[in-house]
Amino acid sequence: MSSKPRVLTGDTPTGKLHLGHWVGSLENRLALQDQYDCYFLIANKHAFTTRADQPADIRQSVLDIATDYLAAGIDPNQSAIFVQSEVPAIDELTFFFAMLLPFNRVMRNPTLKDEIRDKDLGDNYPFGFPLYAVGQCADILAFRPALVPVGEDQLPHLEMSREVARRFDQMYCGVDPHTQDENYVAAGGLFPIFQPLLGRVRRLVGTGGPAPGGELLKMSKSLNNAIFLCDDADTVQKKVMGMYTDPKRVRATDPGTVQNNPLWIFHETFNPDKAWVAQQEEAYRAGKVGDVAIKRKLVEVLNTILEPIRQRRKNYEQRPDDVLGALRAGTIAANAVAEETLQLAKQAMKQDYFPRSLALR
């Protein structure tokens, strides 16, 4: 076990990763690798909550995300990339944690409610769908992390996980409810009350137009408004040149709106030349520069960022056994931590009847 503080985060495999994932969490993960003991989860069981009839697609998505992690710069010699379904301790903790959360508390989770609405599930969802919110608590707490890097939309899940950690520590470890969060482990608790870590952009907008109410939609594969980390240069150019900008601007010489304009949101997010951005925004407002020129510059900026990722991805696509090898090594490391956590949790709950060991072959 490493003496470094631990980080846990991950993704549900719904397809390849895009720029929203990059600024929302991936950048933080890369920056944390040297200073933290990092565990990156691919939550394939959570994908079954809405895609149980598509197991082959889920499997491919797992491999795609693992490849994207490696291509983005996650170092398998420093960080553990692992598959959720191969860590059985998470399932056992999910059951125990489900006893610490009232059902109505789970259903009040705003992220869960938003998913039911956005995916148009109505009442037609399996029991496992709300259960996955409890499963996320186990995903996190099985690794007793200090930090959890996430996008803004995952904060409600994290707060529920923090509630579970407090309740477990109070109920089974005798921690005083008045204890400050940062002191729970020192007071005898098993689970630290971890801190979330948001990306520098909490919610990256997509390339398409707004919702009927006028709100800009976040980047999402399902909304067909995403630029993926694996998109080739021509695809990036096509997507950027078709990007939604200021609908009121008829000619390039008309004054343009910068605020809430995805074109400028992307420049402010990804263009490292802040002086150029400020200068061109002023010219845009004055009608001295058109969308086409600004989009061409954005194509250049994004392809500069994505080209090394694309090259690394191409290399890994030619070596699929290396991707599986990284997953296997990471899953072995993840099981060591999660099994230790489960053993300690069972001891605290007085349910540790027999020793056991777990090994992947």
N, C-alpha and C positions, 0 to 999 in steps of 0.2 A: 504494500500500500504506500502510495506517495505521501510525503509530508506536506505537499502543497495544498492550499485550499481548493475545494472541488467546484467544478462547473458542470451543470447538466442542462441541456436543451435539445431540441430536436424538431422534426417535421413529420407530419402525416404524409405518406406517399400518395399524392394525387397527380403526379406528373413531374416534369423537370422543373428545376428552380429558376426563378426569374429575378429581375432587378429589384423588385420589392423585397424578396428574401435577402438580397445582397445588402441593402442599406438597413433593413429591419433587424437582421441578426447575424448574418454571415461575417460581415466586417468585424463585429465584436468578437466572434469566435476566433477569427484569425489572430486578432490582437491579444487574446487571452492565453494562447497556447503555451507561451514560454513561462508565464507566471502561475498558471493554474493547472490542476489535474482535470483534464477536460473529457467529458463523456457526451457523445452526440448520438441521440436516439432516432432511429427510423421507425415510426410508430405504425407498423403494418396492420396490427390488430384494430387500431382505431379506424383505418380505412374500410374495414368490414362493416362499420355501422351504417354506411349508406351504399356500399358497393359489394355486398356479400356474394352477389352473382357474378362478380368479375375477378376471380382469384388470379387468373393469369395476368391481367392488367396490373393488379396490385403487386405481384411479384416483379414485373418489369419496372414498375415505378420505384420499388425498393432499390433495384440495381441502378436505375437512372439517378436517383438522389445520391446514392453512395458515390457514383462516378462524378456527379456535380460537386460533392464535398471535396473529393480529392483534386478535381480540376481547379476548384476555387482556391486551393492551397492548404486545406486541412491535412496535416502531416500524420499519417497513421502510426509513426514512431513516437509521436508526442501525445496524440489524442486517440481515444477509443471511439470508433464508429460502430454501432451495434444494432442488431435487429431485435425489436421488442418481443416478438413471439418466441425468441430463443432464450428469454430470461424469465423462467417460471416464478421466481420470487416476486416479481411485479404482480402476477395474478393473485398470489396469496395475500399480499399486502392490500390489494384492491378490495378483497372480501372483508378483511378486518376494518379497513378505513370506511367501507360502506356502512358499518355499524356506528360510526361517529358522526354521520351527516344525515340530518332529516331529509326526507324526500323532497319536501317543498323548498328546502334550501338549495338543493341541486337544481331544481327546475327554475329557481329565480336567477340562476346564473345568466347574465345578459348575453354572454358569448353563445351559450347554448340556445337561448331564445332567438338570437340573430341568425344562427345557422338554420334553425327550423323554418324561419321566415325566408331567408335567402335561398334555401334549397327547396322551398315550397313543399315541405313535408306534411304540413297540417297535423293531423293525428296519426298519420300513416308512417310511423317510424318504429323500429324494433326496440325492445326493452334495453338492448345494448347501447342505444344511442345516448340516453341520459347516463347510463352506467359509465360511458367512456369519460365523462367529466370526473368521476371518482377515480377511474383508471389513470387519469392524468396526475392526480395527487400521488398515486403510487409510482408512476413513472419518475416523478421528481424526487419524492422523499426516499425512495429506495437507494438513492445515491447521496443523501444527506449533504446537499450542496450548499455552498456559501452564496453563490450567484446563479441566476437563471436568466440568460439573455433571451429576450423575446420581442415580438412585435406588440404594438399597443393593444391589438384586439385580443391578446392572450392574458392580459392583466387580470380579468375576473377569474380565470382558471387558477392563476397563481395565488390570488388572495384566498381562494377556497383551500388550496394546498397549505397555505400558512395557517389557516384556521384548524385544519386537521392536525398539523404538527403541534400547535398549542394544546389542542384537546387531548391528543395522545400523551404528550409530556405531562400534562396536569393529571390525567386519569391514571396512568400506569407508572409514571416516574416520580410522582409526588411534587411536581413543580408548582410553586405558588402562583395562582392566576394573576397576581399583581406584578410578577416578574417582568422586567423589560425584555423586549424581544431579543436583544443582543446577548442577554445573559442566560437564556434558557439552557444551553448545554452546560454552562458553569454551575447552574443550579441543579444539575442532575438529569436534565432532559436528554433523550436520545436524538431527537430531530432538531437541528438548528432552524431558527426562523429565518430562512434565506431572504436575500434581497433580489428583486427583479432588476434587470439591466436592459434599458430600452436602447434601440438603435438611434443613430443621429437623425433619421427620418422615421417618424413613428408610423406613417401611413402613406406610402407612395401611391400617387394616383396612376391610373392606367392611361393608355394612349387614346382611348375612345372618348365619346361624349359623356355628358352628365346623366344622372338619373332623371326621371320625369320631374322630380321636385327641384332640380337644378344642382344638386350636390354632385361633386365630382366623385366618380367611383374609384375604389382602390384597384390597384393592379391585381388581376386574377386570371388564371388559366380559363376558368369557367365563363368569364365575361369576354373572352377573346380580345383582351386589351393589354396583353403582357409582352414584354421583350425578355426572352429567355437567355440564360447565361450561355447556352449552346447555340444560339442563333448565329448563322454565318453573316458575313459583312453585308451581303446583298439583302438578306432578310431584314437586318437592322435598318438599312437604308429605306427599304419599302415601308416598314412600320413607322419610322420617324416621319417620312415625307407624307404619310397619310394621317399623321397625328392631328387630333382635335386641337384647335387653338382658340382664337377670338371669333365667335360666330358673327359679330357685328361688323367685322372688318371686311369690306367688299374689295378694296384695292390695296396694293402694297403701300400706297402713299397715304392711306387713311391712318389717323392716330390709332394705336393699338393698346389693348389692356394687358398689363403684365400680371396683375393680381388674379389668382385662381386660373391662370392660363397654364395648361400642362406643359407647353413648350418651355416656358420660363421656369416652371417648377423643376423640370429636368435639368436645365442649365444650372440653376442654383444648387441642385443636389450633386451633380456629377462633374460640372466644368470646374477644373482647378484654377482657372484664370479668373479670379473674382473681379479684377479691375475691368477686364473685357466684358464680363456679364453686366456689371453696373453701367458701363458706357453704352452698351448695345440696348439695354433696357430703356435708357433715356432716349436713344434714337428711335426705338420702337414706339414709345409713347408719342413722339413727335411726328411719326409717319415718315421717318427718314430711312427706314429699313423694313423690308418685307419678311413674311414668314419663310419663304423659300431659303433665303440666305442664312437665316438663323437655324433652320432645320438642317441645312447642310453642315453647319458647324457642329450641331449636336450629333449628327451621324459620325463625324470625325472623333468627337469626344468619347462617345460610347464604344466605338470600335477600338479605340486605344485601350480602354479598360478591359474589354472582352477578349481581345486577341490572345493574350497569354493564357486565359482560361480556356479558350477554344483549343489552343494547341495542346495544353495538358490533357484536355478531355479526349482529343483525338488519339493521343498516345495510350490513354487508359482503355479506350474502346478497342484498341488493337491488342490489349493485354487483359482480357476479362478475368483471368485467373488471379491477377493482382488485386482486382476489386474484391473478389470473393475472399482472397487471403486477408485483406485489410478488415473486411467484415468479420471474418472468423476470429482473428486476433483481438479485435475490439470487443466482440461478444464474449470471449473468454474472460477478458479483463472486467467487463461489465458484470458478469455473473459472480466473480469473486467479491465485488463490492456489494451487490444486491443480496447475495446469500449471507454475507456478514450482517447486513442490516436486518434481514429477516430473522436471523438467529437472535440478535439482540432484542428485536421487537417481541419475539416469542418469549424470551426470558422475562422481559418486563411485564408481559401479559400472563406469565406463569403457564405457558403452553409449550414449553420446551421439553418434550418427553424423551426424545431419542436424537442422537447426533445423526447427521446426514452429510453427504458430499455430492457434488454435481460436477460432471465433466463432459465437455463436448468432444465428439470423435470426428 
